Amino acid sequence: MDPRHREILEKKRRDLALSLDPSDIYDGLLSRGIFTDDMIDEIKSSGPRRAQVSQLLRDLARRGSQAFPAFLECLRETGQHTLAELLESGDSASVPVPLPVRPNVIPLPVWNPEDFKKPENGDAPKKLKPRTLPIAPTEDENEITPRPRSDSIQYYKMDASPCGVCLIINNVEFDVASDLKNRMGSDIDSEKLERRFRSLNFHVIVKRNLKCKHIRRELSMLAKMDHSGYDCCVVAILSHGTEASHNRFPGAVHGVDGPSVPVQIITNYLNGQNCPSLQGKPKLFFIQACGGDEKDMGFEVSPDEIQHSAVRLDEQSDAIPTSSSSDSLSCSDEPDARATLPTPSDILVSYSTFPGYVSWRDAKKGSWYVEILDDVLEKNAATDDLATMLIMVNNEVSQISAKGLYKQMPGSFNFLRRLFRFQVPKTGVINGVLKT
């Protein structure tokens, strides 16, 4: 972009942030070849309107000499003529933004009539003395009324049958050209999750070895489904992961061909805007992939803090390889990325590991995270809410170590507005699984 145009955009950034509606011009910028679909998705996922404007301006400044004229054309086409003229002229005048008018409230003193008396014996009149209003008596200071806790927080409705769709994407065998190793043990994870969510009354769909574009296609198809008869939706992705630039949710997951999809984009498919039939309903994402290639060696704690700590000797990590294939600690999955922290409500993303770190997987037993998650759901889904159970998962996984050396710490980004409890039938057959 011409430095003069870049300077105008920077100079008028505040006016644009206050007045521009970026959603009106996405199609125009796309049709003119200024932005790609992926770039538009990234801008949309950057946050509320003002955050999208900031991201759009940053990207626009890097899109060549035709970006500025195309931007002006899009503004005019969408009726934003004042902004177009402001940018074209480079005028220093700002677009007026009305400010709310607030009344100026001045507190008045309260006077005690007793304080005003006539002079006696030639004395000077007493001065008027302001006094404060008496405070109404309250409860005994020693009797503090407890604040309402969990009983004041509602639960999500979960009585549909089946209660929702659960999509499991299990990437095991990767193309040689991708330089990513096959993820031995991932089928065990997939089978555990399929069995568990069927028992929780979900309609489960399992997809194996998807390329990047096919991951997007499956998510798009899921978003286009009619979920009006369901109460929630679950997506579980088992793959290599990588770090990536983000504004909200960390992480990206690889297709078997190598390219990755940011977790932020994955969640966007099911947000209230892109999937209206899931508006107000919980959308749960479980990501078994690395958050990076850094290995956590833990830190020393007092004996009181130590619980049973399982030592795993034959582990692989879901991260970029850093040693020879003969090393049992060589990384076989890639790191999970840093995406963006969302404002969309009713979304929870549970990660197998902290952003930036590897996620360990046993070739014979599956990943630490899925193994513990499955166990916690089996034992506690009937009595505890999801947030509480994920803390249990965090604690259990943190006690495990690979070769007594490397650690792992799961975590989650929770944007649910209510408590979530799974539907656990006491008896009967649900989706082919006998419950007793």
FIZA-41783 format. One record per residue: x, y, z of N, C-alpha, C in turn. Coordinates in steps of 0.1 Angstrom, whole numbers, padded with zeros to 4 digits, always signed. Example, Ala and Ser with C-alpha at 12.3 -4.5 7.8 and 13.67 -1.06 7.14 Angstrom:
2
+0132-0057+0078+0123-0045+0078+0132-0033+0078
+0128-0022+0071+0137-0011+0071+0129+0000+0079
! end
This chain:
436
+0009-0012+0000+0000+0000+0000+0009+0012+0000
+0004+0023-0007+0011+0035-0007+0013+0041+0007
+0025+0045+0011+0027+0050+0024+0017+0061+0028
+0013+0069+0018+0004+0080+0021-0010+0075+0025
-0014+0064+0018-0027+0058+0022-0026+0051+0036
-0015+0045+0038-0013+0038+0051-0013+0048+0062
-0007+0060+0060-0007+0071+0070-0022+0076+0072
-0030+0077+0062-0044+0081+0063-0052+0071+0072
-0050+0058+0069-0057+0048+0077-0053+0049+0091
-0040+0051+0094-0036+0052+0108-0041+0064+0114
-0041+0075+0107-0046+0088+0112-0061+0088+0115
-0068+0080+0107-0083+0080+0109-0087+0067+0116
-0078+0060+0122-0081+0047+0128-0093+0049+0139
-0092+0060+0146-0102+0062+0157-0116+0064+0151
-0116+0072+0140-0129+0075+0134-0135+0062+0128
-0126+0054+0122-0131+0042+0116-0136+0032+0127
-0128+0031+0138-0132+0022+0149-0146+0026+0155
-0149+0039+0155-0161+0044+0160-0173+0042+0151
-0171+0043+0138-0182+0045+0128-0183+0034+0118
-0172+0026+0115-0173+0017+0104-0180+0004+0108
-0188-0001+0100-0195-0014+0101-0188-0024+0092
-0178-0031+0096-0170-0040+0087-0178-0051+0080
-0188-0055+0087-0196-0067+0081-0202-0063+0067
-0204-0050+0065-0210-0045+0053-0201-0046+0041
-0188-0046+0043-0178-0045+0032-0170-0058+0030
-0173-0068+0038-0165-0081+0036-0167-0086+0022
-0180-0087+0018-0182-0093+0004-0175-0085-0007
-0176-0071-0005-0169-0063-0016-0154-0065-0016
-0148-0066-0005-0133-0068-0004-0130-0082-0009
-0139-0092-0007-0137-0105-0011-0138-0106-0026
-0148-0100-0032-0151-0101-0046-0140-0093-0054
-0133-0083-0048-0123-0076-0055-0109-0083-0053
-0109-0093-0046-0096-0101-0044-0087-0094-0034
-0092-0085-0026-0083-0079-0016-0081-0088-0005
-0091-0095+0000-0090-0105+0010-0095-0119+0005
-0090-0129+0012-0095-0143+0009-0105-0147+0019
-0112-0159+0017-0121-0164+0026-0115-0166+0040
-0103-0172+0040-0096-0174+0053-0094-0161+0060
-0090-0151+0053-0087-0138+0059-0099-0132+0065
-0110-0133+0058-0123-0128+0063-0127-0135+0076
-0125-0149+0075-0128-0157+0087-0120-0152+0099
-0107-0150+0097-0098-0145+0108-0103-0132+0113
-0107-0123+0104-0111-0110+0109-0124-0111+0117
-0134-0119+0112-0146-0121+0119-0144-0127+0133
-0134-0136+0134-0131-0142+0147-0123-0134+0157
-0119-0122+0152-0110-0114+0161-0118-0108+0173
-0131-0108+0173-0138-0102+0184-0150-0094+0180
-0155-0085+0188-0166-0076+0185-0162-0066+0174
-0172-0058+0170-0170-0049+0159-0157-0041+0159
-0154-0034+0170-0142-0026+0170-0129-0034+0168
-0129-0046+0174-0118-0055+0172-0116-0059+0158
-0128-0062+0151-0127-0065+0137-0122-0054+0128
-0126-0042+0132-0122-0030+0124-0106-0029+0125
-0101-0030+0137-0087-0030+0139-0079-0040+0131
-0084-0053+0132-0078-0063+0124-0079-0061+0109
-0090-0056+0105-0092-0053+0090-0082-0042+0086
-0080-0032+0093-0071-0021+0089-0057-0026+0089
-0053-0035+0099-0040-0040+0099-0037-0049+0086
-0047-0057+0083-0046-0066+0071-0046-0058+0058
-0055-0047+0058-0056-0039+0046-0043-0032+0042
-0036-0028+0052-0023-0021+0050-0013-0030+0043
-0015-0043+0043-0005-0052+0037-0010-0058+0024
-0021-0053+0018-0027-0059+0007-0024-0052-0006
-0014-0044-0007-0010-0039-0020-0016-0025-0023
-0013-0020-0035-0016-0007-0039-0031-0005-0042
-0038-0016-0045-0052-0015-0049-0061-0016-0037
-0056-0019-0025-0064-0021-0013-0071-0008-0009
-0064+0003-0009-0071+0015-0004-0082+0020-0014
-0080+0020-0027-0091+0024-0036-0103+0015-0035
-0100+0002-0033-0111-0008-0032-0118-0006-0019
-0111-0002-0009-0118+0000+0004-0127+0012+0003
-0123+0023-0004-0132+0034-0006-0144+0031-0014
-0142+0022-0025-0154+0018-0033-0164+0010-0024
-0159+0002-0016-0168-0006-0008-0175+0002+0002
-0169+0013+0007-0176+0022+0016-0187+0029+0009
-0184+0033-0003-0195+0041-0010-0206+0031-0014
-0203+0019-0018-0213+0009-0022-0223+0006-0010
-0217+0007+0002-0225+0003+0014-0231+0015+0021
-0230+0027+0014-0237+0039+0020-0229+0046+0030
-0216+0042+0032-0208+0049+0042-0200+0060+0036
-0207+0069+0030-0201+0080+0022-0192+0089+0030
-0197+0092+0042-0189+0102+0051-0175+0097+0053
-0174+0084+0057-0161+0078+0059-0152+0078+0047
-0159+0075+0035-0151+0074+0022-0146+0088+0019
-0154+0099+0021-0149+0112+0018-0138+0116+0028
-0140+0112+0040-0130+0116+0050-0116+0110+0047
-0116+0098+0043-0104+0091+0039-0098+0096+0026
-0107+0099+0017-0102+0104+0004-0096+0117+0004
-0102+0126+0012-0097+0140+0013-0085+0141+0023
-0084+0131+0032-0074+0133+0042-0077+0144+0052
-0089+0149+0052-0093+0160+0061-0091+0156+0075
-0087+0165+0084-0085+0162+0098-0097+0162+0106
-0108+0167+0100-0121+0167+0108-0125+0152+0111
-0130+0150+0122-0134+0137+0127-0149+0136+0125
-0154+0124+0123-0168+0121+0122-0174+0123+0136
-0183+0132+0137-0189+0135+0150-0196+0123+0156
-0193+0121+0169-0199+0110+0176-0206+0116+0188
-0220+0115+0188-0227+0121+0199-0223+0114+0212
-0221+0123+0223-0218+0118+0236-0230+0119+0245
-0232+0109+0253-0244+0110+0262-0243+0122+0272
-0254+0128+0274-0255+0140+0283-0259+0135+0297
-0251+0137+0307-0255+0132+0320-0258+0144+0329
-0269+0143+0337-0272+0154+0346-0261+0155+0357
-0259+0168+0360-0249+0171+0371-0257+0171+0384
-0255+0160+0392-0262+0159+0405-0253+0164+0416
-0258+0174+0423-0251+0180+0434-0258+0176+0447
-0252+0169+0456-0259+0165+0469-0261+0178+0478
-0272+0179+0484-0275+0190+0493-0274+0185+0507
-0270+0194+0516-0269+0190+0530-0283+0190+0536
-0285+0183+0547-0297+0182+0554-0296+0190+0567
-0305+0199+0570-0303+0208+0581-0312+0203+0593
-0307+0205+0605-0315+0202+0617-0321+0215+0622
-0335+0216+0623-0341+0229+0627-0337+0232+0641
-0333+0222+0649-0330+0225+0663-0317+0233+0664
-0309+0232+0654-0296+0240+0654-0298+0255+0651
-0310+0259+0647-0312+0273+0644-0321+0279+0655
-0315+0287+0664-0323+0293+0675-0321+0308+0675
-0331+0315+0681-0330+0329+0681-0320+0333+0692
-0314+0345+0690-0304+0350+0699-0310+0351+0713
-0302+0348+0723-0306+0349+0737-0296+0358+0744
-0301+0368+0752-0292+0376+0759-0281+0383+0751
-0285+0386+0739-0275+0393+0730-0265+0384+0724
-0266+0371+0726-0256+0362+0720-0258+0362+0705
-0248+0359+0698-0249+0358+0683-0257+0345+0680
-0264+0346+0669-0272+0334+0665-0262+0322+0662
-0267+0310+0665-0260+0298+0662-0259+0296+0647
-0247+0291+0643-0246+0288+0629-0253+0275+0626
-0258+0275+0614-0265+0263+0610-0255+0251+0608
-0259+0239+0613-0249+0228+0612-0256+0217+0603
-0249+0213+0593-0254+0202+0585-0253+0189+0592
-0263+0180+0590-0262+0167+0596-0265+0157+0586
-0261+0145+0588-0263+0135+0578-0276+0127+0582
-0282+0121+0572-0294+0114+0574-0290+0101+0582
-0299+0097+0591-0296+0084+0599-0297+0073+0589
-0288+0063+0591-0288+0051+0583-0298+0041+0589
-0306+0036+0581-0317+0027+0586-0310+0015+0592
-0315+0010+0603-0309-0002+0609-0310-0014+0600
-0299-0021+0601-0298-0033+0593-0297-0045+0602
-0294-0057+0596-0292-0069+0604-0280-0067+0613
-0280-0075+0623-0269-0075+0632-0256-0077+0624
-0246-0069+0628-0234-0069+0620-0227-0083+0621
-0230-0090+0632-0224-0103+0633-0231-0114+0625
-0243-0111+0620-0251-0120+0613-0250-0116+0598
-0240-0122+0591-0238-0119+0577-0246-0128+0568
-0255-0123+0560-0263-0131+0551-0254-0137+0540
-0253-0150+0539-0244-0156+0529-0250-0152+0515
-0240-0150+0506-0244-0147+0492-0249-0160+0485
-0259-0159+0477-0264-0172+0470-0253-0177+0461
-0251-0190+0461-0241-0197+0454-0246-0205+0442
-0243-0217+0442-0246-0225+0430-0261-0227+0428
-0269-0226+0439-0283-0227+0438-0290-0216+0430
-0282-0205+0429-0288-0193+0421-0283-0194+0406
-0275-0203+0403-0270-0205+0389-0278-0216+0382
-0284-0213+0371-0293-0223+0365-0285-0233+0357
-0291-0244+0354-0285-0254+0346-0290-0253+0332
-0282-0257+0322-0287-0258+0308-0298-0269+0307
-0308-0267+0299-0318-0277+0296-0311-0289+0290
-0313-0301+0295-0307-0313+0289-0317-0324+0290
-0328-0323+0283-0338-0334+0284-0342-0340+0270
-0336-0335+0260-0339-0340+0246-0333-0354+0245
-0339-0362+0236-0334-0376+0234-0334-0379+0219
-0322-0380+0213-0309-0378+0219-0307-0363+0223
-0297-0361+0232-0296-0347+0237-0288-0339+0227
-0281-0345+0218-0273-0337+0208-0264-0345+0199
-0257-0339+0190-0248-0345+0181-0234-0344+0187
-0226-0355+0186-0212-0355+0190-0204-0359+0178
-0196-0350+0173-0187-0352+0161-0173-0355+0166
-0168-0367+0163-0154-0371+0167-0146-0371+0154
-0135-0363+0154-0126-0364+0142-0113-0370+0147
-0109-0381+0142-0098-0389+0147-0087-0390+0136
-0077-0382+0137-0066-0383+0127-0055-0391+0132
-0052-0403+0125-0042-0412+0129-0031-0414+0119
-0034-0415+0106-0024-0418+0096-0022-0405+0088
-0009-0400+0088-0006-0387+0082+0002-0390+0069
-0001-0381+0059+0007-0382+0047+0022-0380+0049
+0029-0388+0042+0044-0387+0043+0049-0373+0041
+0043-0366+0031+0047-0353+0027+0045-0343+0039
+0036-0346+0048+0033-0337+0059+0044-0336+0070
+0053-0346+0070+0064-0347+0080+0058-0349+0094
+0046-0354+0095+0039-0357+0108+0038-0372+0109
+0042-0377+0121+0041-0391+0124+0027-0396+0126
+0025-0409+0124+0012-0415+0127+0010-0415+0142
-0003-0413+0146-0006-0412+0160-0011-0425+0165
-0002-0434+0169-0006-0447+0174-0013-0445+0187
-0024-0452+0189-0031-0451+0202-0043-0442+0201
-0044-0435+0190-0055-0425+0189-0068-0432+0186
-0068-0444+0180-0080-0452+0178-0086-0456+0191
-0078-0459+0201-0083-0462+0214-0090-0450+0220
-0084-0438+0219-0091-0426+0224-0105-0424+0217
-0105-0426+0204-0117-0424+0196-0128-0434+0201
-0124-0447+0203-0134-0457+0207-0139-0454+0221
-0130-0449+0230-0135-0445+0243-0145-0434+0243
-0142-0423+0235-0151-0412+0234-0164-0416+0227
-0163-0424+0217-0176-0428+0210-0185-0436+0220
-0179-0445+0227-0187-0453+0237-0192-0444+0248
-0184-0435+0253-0188-0427+0264-0200-0417+0260
-0198-0411+0249-0209-0401+0245-0222-0408+0240
-0220-0420+0235-0233-0428+0232-0240-0431+0245
-0232-0434+0256-0238-0437+0269-0245-0425+0275
-0240-0413+0271-0246-0400+0276-0257-0395+0267
-0262-0404+0258-0273-0401+0250-0271-0391+0239
-0259-0392+0233-0256-0384+0221-0257-0392+0208
-0260-0386+0197-0259-0392+0184-0245-0389+0180
-0237-0400+0179-0222-0398+0176-0219-0401+0162
-0211-0392+0156-0206-0393+0143-0190-0393+0144
-0184-0404+0138-0170-0405+0139-0164-0404+0125
-0154-0395+0123-0147-0393+0110-0132-0396+0113
-0126-0403+0104-0112-0407+0106-0103-0402+0094
-0091-0398+0098-0081-0393+0088-0086-0383+0078
-0090-0371+0083-0095-0361+0075-0084-0351+0071
-0084-0347+0058-0075-0336+0054-0081-0323+0060
-0072-0312+0059-0076-0299+0065-0090-0295+0059
-0091-0295+0046-0103-0290+0039-0115-0299+0043
-0113-0312+0046-0124-0320+0050-0128-0318+0064
-0119-0314+0073-0122-0310+0086-0132-0298+0086
-0128-0288+0077-0137-0277+0076-0151-0281+0070
-0151-0290+0061-0163-0294+0054-0172-0301+0065
-0167-0310+0073-0175-0317+0083-0180-0307+0093
-0172-0297+0097-0177-0287+0106-0188-0278+0100
-0186-0275+0087-0197-0267+0080-0210-0275+0079
-0209-0288+0076-0221-0297+0075-0228-0298+0089
-0219-0299+0100-0225-0299+0113-0232-0286+0116
-0227-0275+0112-0233-0262+0115-0246-0260+0107
-0247-0266+0096-0259-0265+0087-0270-0274+0091
-0267-0284+0100-0278-0293+0105-0288-0285+0113
-0300-0290+0114-0310-0285+0123-0309-0291+0137
-0304-0282+0146-0302-0287+0160-0314-0283+0169
-0325-0278+0163-0336-0273+0171-0341-0284+0181
-0340-0296+0177-0345-0307+0185-0335-0312+0195
-0323-0306+0195-0313-0310+0205-0310-0300+0215
-0303-0303+0226-0300-0294+0237-0286-0289+0237
-0277-0296+0229-0263-0292+0230-0256-0298+0218
-0243-0296+0217-0235-0302+0206-0220-0303+0211
-0214-0315+0207-0200-0318+0212-0192-0320+0199
-0180-0315+0200-0169-0318+0189-0157-0322+0197
-0152-0334+0193-0139-0339+0198-0129-0341+0187
-0117-0335+0188-0107-0336+0177-0095-0342+0183
-0090-0353+0177-0078-0360+0181-0068-0359+0169
-0058-0352+0171-0049-0349+0160-0035-0343+0165
-0026-0341+0155-0015-0333+0158-0019-0318+0160
-0012-0311+0168-0016-0297+0170-0004-0287+0167
-0006-0275+0167+0004-0265+0165+0000-0252+0171
+0010-0243+0173+0008-0230+0178+0004-0221+0166
-0004-0210+0169-0008-0201+0158-0012-0188+0164
-0011-0177+0156-0015-0164+0160-0030-0165+0164
-0034-0158+0174-0048-0159+0178-0053-0147+0186
-0066-0145+0186-0072-0134+0194-0080-0140+0205
-0085-0152+0204-0093-0158+0214-0089-0171+0219
-0093-0182+0212-0089-0195+0216-0076-0200+0211
-0067-0205+0219-0054-0210+0215-0055-0222+0206
-0046-0225+0198-0044-0238+0191-0049-0239+0177
-0043-0248+0170-0048-0252+0157-0045-0267+0156
-0053-0274+0148-0052-0289+0147-0049-0292+0132
-0040-0302+0130-0036-0305+0116-0046-0315+0110
-0048-0313+0097-0053-0324+0089-0043-0334+0085
-0046-0346+0080-0036-0356+0077-0027-0352+0066
-0031-0342+0058-0023-0337+0047-0013-0327+0052
-0014-0322+0064-0004-0312+0069-0009-0299+0074
-0017-0291+0065-0022-0278+0069-0031-0280+0082
-0032-0268+0089-0040-0269+0101-0052-0259+0101
-0061-0262+0110-0073-0253+0112-0073-0247+0126
-0073-0234+0127-0072-0228+0141-0085-0232+0149
-0082-0234+0162-0094-0238+0171-0104-0227+0170
-0099-0214+0169-0109-0203+0168-0119-0205+0157
-0113-0209+0145-0122-0211+0134-0131-0223+0136
-0126-0233+0143-0135-0245+0146-0147-0241+0154
-0144-0233+0164-0155-0229+0173-0165-0219+0166
-0160-0211+0156-0168-0202+0149-0179-0209+0141
-0176-0221+0136-0187-0228+0128-0200-0229+0136
-0199-0231+0149-0210-0234+0157-0215-0222+0166
-0209-0210+0164-0214-0199+0173-0228-0195+0169
-0234-0186+0177-0248-0182+0175-0251-0176+0162
-0240-0170+0156-0243-0163+0143-0243-0173+0131
-0234-0183+0132-0232-0193+0120-0241-0205+0122
-0246-0208+0134-0255-0219+0136-0266-0215+0145
-0276-0209+0139-0288-0203+0147-0295-0213+0155
-0296-0226+0151-0303-0236+0159-0296-0240+0171
-0283-0236+0173-0276-0238+0185-0275-0226+0194
-0282-0215+0191-0281-0203+0199-0286-0206+0213
-0279-0201+0223-0282-0203+0237-0280-0217+0242
-0275-0226+0234-0272-0240+0238-0257-0242+0239
-0253-0251+0248-0239-0253+0251-0232-0260+0239
-0221-0255+0235-0213-0261+0225-0199-0265+0231
-0196-0278+0232-0185-0283+0239-0174-0288+0229
-0162-0284+0231-0151-0288+0222-0140-0295+0231
-0136-0307+0227-0125-0314+0234-0114-0316+0224
-0102-0310+0227-0091-0310+0218-0079-0318+0224
-0077-0330+0218-0065-0338+0222-0054-0335+0211
-0045-0326+0214-0034-0322+0205-0025-0314+0213
-0013-0312+0208-0003-0304+0215-0006-0289+0214
-0001-0282+0224-0002-0268+0224+0011-0261+0220
+0021-0269+0217+0034-0265+0214+0044-0276+0215
+0057-0273+0214+0067-0284+0214+0076-0283+0227
+0071-0275+0237+0079-0274+0249+0074-0285+0259
+0084-0292+0265+0081-0302+0275+0081-0297+0289
+0071-0300+0297+0070-0295+0310+0077-0305+0320
+0088-0301+0327+0095-0309+0336+0090-0308+0350
+0079-0299+0352+0073-0298+0365+0082-0291+0375
+0078-0291+0388+0086-0284+0398+0083-0291+0411
+0092-0290+0421+0091-0297+0433+0080-0291+0442
+0073-0301+0449+0063-0296+0459+0065-0303+0472
+0059-0298+0482+0060-0305+0495+0053-0318+0495
+0057-0327+0505+0051-0340+0505+0036-0340+0506
+0030-0330+0513+0016-0329+0515+0009-0327+0502
+0016-0321+0492+0010-0318+0479+0010-0331+0470
+0018-0340+0473+0020-0352+0464+0009-0362+0466
+0003-0365+0455-0007-0376+0455-0001-0388+0447
-0009-0398+0444-0004-0409+0436+0000-0404+0422
+0013-0406+0419+0017-0401+0406+0022-0412+0397
+0014-0415+0387+0017-0426+0378+0028-0423+0369
+0038-0432+0367+0049-0430+0358+0047-0438+0346
+0047-0431+0335+0045-0437+0322+0058-0438+0314
+0062-0450+0310+0075-0452+0304+0075-0451+0289
+0064-0455+0283+0064-0456+0268+0054-0446+0263
+0057-0434+0264+0048-0423+0259+0053-0416+0247
+0043-0411+0239+0046-0403+0228+0039-0390+0230
+0043-0379+0224+0037-0366+0226+0030-0361+0214
+0020-0354+0215+0013-0348+0204+0020-0335+0200
+0033-0336+0196+0040-0324+0192+0050-0326+0181
+0057-0316+0177+0067-0317+0166+0078-0326+0171
+0083-0336+0162+0094-0345+0166+0106-0337+0169
+0113-0341+0181+0125-0334+0185+0136-0344+0187
+0134-0357+0185+0144-0367+0186+0142-0379+0177
+0151-0389+0177+0150-0400+0167+0138-0408+0170
+0134-0416+0160+0122-0424+0161+0124-0436+0171
+0137-0439+0174+0139-0450+0183+0137-0445+0198
+0137-0432+0200+0135-0427+0213+0120-0428+0217
+0117-0435+0228+0103-0437+0232+0096-0424+0236
+0104-0413+0238+0099-0400+0241+0098-0391+0229
+0101-0396+0217+0100-0387+0206+0086-0383+0203
+0085-0370+0198+0071-0364+0197+0065-0370+0184
+0052-0373+0185+0045-0378+0174+0033-0370+0170
+0029-0361+0178+0019-0351+0174+0024-0337+0175
+0018-0328+0167+0023-0315+0167+0016-0306+0177
+0022-0294+0180+0016-0285+0190+0003-0279+0186
-0004-0276+0196-0017-0269+0195-0015-0254+0195
-0023-0246+0188-0020-0232+0186-0026-0223+0196
-0023-0210+0195-0030-0200+0203-0039-0193+0193
-0052-0195+0196-0062-0189+0187-0067-0176+0194
-0079-0174+0197-0084-0162+0202-0094-0164+0214
-0095-0155+0222-0104-0156+0234-0118-0150+0230
-0128-0159+0229-0140-0155+0223-0150-0147+0232
-0158-0139+0226-0169-0133+0233-0182-0141+0231
-0182-0150+0220-0194-0158+0219-0197-0166+0231
-0210-0166+0235-0214-0173+0247-0217-0188+0245
-0218-0195+0256-0222-0209+0255-0212-0218+0248
-0200-0215+0249-0189-0223+0243-0179-0227+0254
-0175-0239+0254-0164-0244+0263-0154-0252+0254
-0141-0248+0255-0131-0256+0249-0122-0262+0259
-0121-0275+0259-0112-0282+0269-0100-0287+0261
-0088-0283+0266-0075-0287+0259-0068-0298+0267
-0062-0306+0260-0054-0317+0267-0042-0312+0274
-0037-0300+0269-0025-0295+0275-0025-0280+0275
-0016-0274+0283-0015-0259+0284-0009-0254+0271
-0013-0242+0266-0008-0237+0253+0007-0236+0253
+0014-0241+0243+0028-0241+0242+0035-0254+0246
+0027-0263+0252+0034-0276+0257+0028-0288+0249
+0036-0299+0250+0032-0311+0244+0021-0318+0251
+0015-0327+0245+0004-0336+0250+0008-0350+0248
+0009-0358+0259+0014-0371+0259+0004-0382+0256
+0008-0392+0248-0001-0403+0244+0006-0416+0244
-0001-0426+0250+0004-0440+0251+0000-0447+0239
+0009-0454+0232+0006-0461+0220-0004-0472+0222
-0004-0478+0234-0012-0489+0237-0025-0486+0245
-0024-0475+0253-0036-0471+0261-0043-0459+0257
-0037-0451+0247-0043-0439+0243-0037-0427+0251
-0042-0415+0249-0037-0403+0255-0040-0402+0270
-0032-0396+0278-0035-0394+0292-0048-0386+0294
-0050-0376+0286-0061-0367+0287-0074-0375+0285
-0075-0382+0274-0088-0389+0270-0090-0400+0280
-0080-0407+0284-0081-0418+0294-0087-0413+0307
-0082-0402+0312-0087-0396+0325-0101-0390+0323
-0103-0383+0312-0116-0377+0309-0127-0388+0309
-0124-0399+0302-0134-0410+0301-0137-0415+0315
-0126-0417+0323-0128-0423+0336-0136-0413+0345
-0133-0400+0344-0140-0390+0353-0155-0390+0349
-0158-0390+0336-0172-0389+0331-0179-0402+0336
-0173-0413+0335-0179-0426+0339-0183-0425+0354
-0174-0420+0363-0176-0420+0377-0185-0408+0382
-0184-0397+0375-0190-0385+0381-0201-0378+0373
-0203-0382+0361-0213-0375+0352-0227-0375+0358
-0230-0384+0366-0244-0385+0372-0246-0375+0383
-0234-0370+0389-0236-0362+0401-0229-0348+0400
-0220-0346+0391-0212-0333+0390-0214-0326+0377
-0213-0313+0377-0213-0305+0365-0200-0306+0358
-0200-0302+0345-0189-0304+0336-0176-0296+0341
-0178-0283+0346-0167-0276+0350-0160-0282+0362
-0168-0288+0371-0162-0295+0382-0154-0307+0378
-0160-0315+0368-0153-0327+0363-0140-0323+0356
-0140-0312+0349-0128-0309+0342-0116-0305+0352
-0120-0300+0363-0110-0297+0374-0104-0311+0378
-0113-0320+0380-0109-0334+0384-0099-0339+0373
-0102-0337+0360-0093-0342+0350-0080-0335+0351
-0080-0322+0353-0067-0314+0354-0059-0320+0365
-0065-0323+0376-0057-0328+0388-0052-0342+0385
-0060-0351+0379-0055-0364+0377-0044-0365+0367
-0045-0357+0356-0035-0357+0346-0022-0351+0351
-0023-0341+0359-0011-0334+0365-0003-0344+0374
-0009-0355+0378-0002-0364+0387+0007-0374+0379
+0004-0375+0366+0011-0385+0358+0024-0379+0353
+0034-0387+0350+0047-0382+0344+0052-0393+0335
+0058-0388+0324+0064-0396+0314+0079-0399+0318
+0082-0412+0320+0095-0416+0325+0099-0409+0338
+0089-0405+0345+0092-0398+0358+0097-0385+0356
+0096-0379+0344+0103-0366+0341+0093-0356+0336
+0086-0359+0326+0078-0349+0319+0063-0349+0324
+0057-0337+0325+0044-0335+0330+0034-0330+0320
+0022-0329+0323+0012-0323+0314+0001-0317+0322
-0004-0305+0317-0014-0298+0325-0026-0294+0315
-0037-0301+0316-0049-0297+0307-0055-0284+0312
-0063-0278+0305-0070-0266+0308-0082-0263+0299
-0090-0253+0302-0102-0251+0294-0105-0236+0294
-0111-0232+0283-0117-0218+0281-0132-0219+0282
-0137-0214+0293-0152-0217+0296-0160-0204+0295
-0168-0204+0284-0177-0193+0282-0192-0197+0283
-0194-0207+0291-0208-0211+0294-0214-0202+0303
-0227-0199+0302-0235-0190+0310-0242-0197+0322
-0243-0210+0321-0249-0218+0331-0241-0231+0334
-0245-0238+0345-0239-0250+0348-0244-0261+0338
-0234-0270+0334-0238-0280+0324-0236-0294+0331
-0247-0302+0330-0246-0315+0335-0251-0325+0324
-0244-0335+0322-0247-0345+0312-0260-0352+0315
-0266-0357+0305-0278-0365+0307-0274-0380+0309
-0276-0385+0320-0272-0399+0324-0284-0408+0327
-0288-0415+0317-0300-0424+0320-0296-0435+0330
-0305-0438+0339-0302-0448+0349-0303-0462+0343
-0313-0465+0335-0314-0478+0329-0318-0477+0315
-0317-0488+0307-0322-0488+0294-0311-0488+0284
-0314-0488+0271-0305-0489+0260-0305-0475+0253
-0293-0469+0253-0292-0456+0246-0282-0458+0235
-0287-0455+0223-0278-0456+0211-0270-0469+0210
-0277-0480+0215-0270-0493+0214-0262-0497+0226
-0261-0488+0236-0253-0491+0248-0262-0493+0259
-0260-0505+0266-0269-0508+0277-0264-0501+0289
-0274-0494+0296-0271-0487+0309-0278-0494+0320
-0272-0497+0331-0278-0503+0342-0275-0495+0355
! end
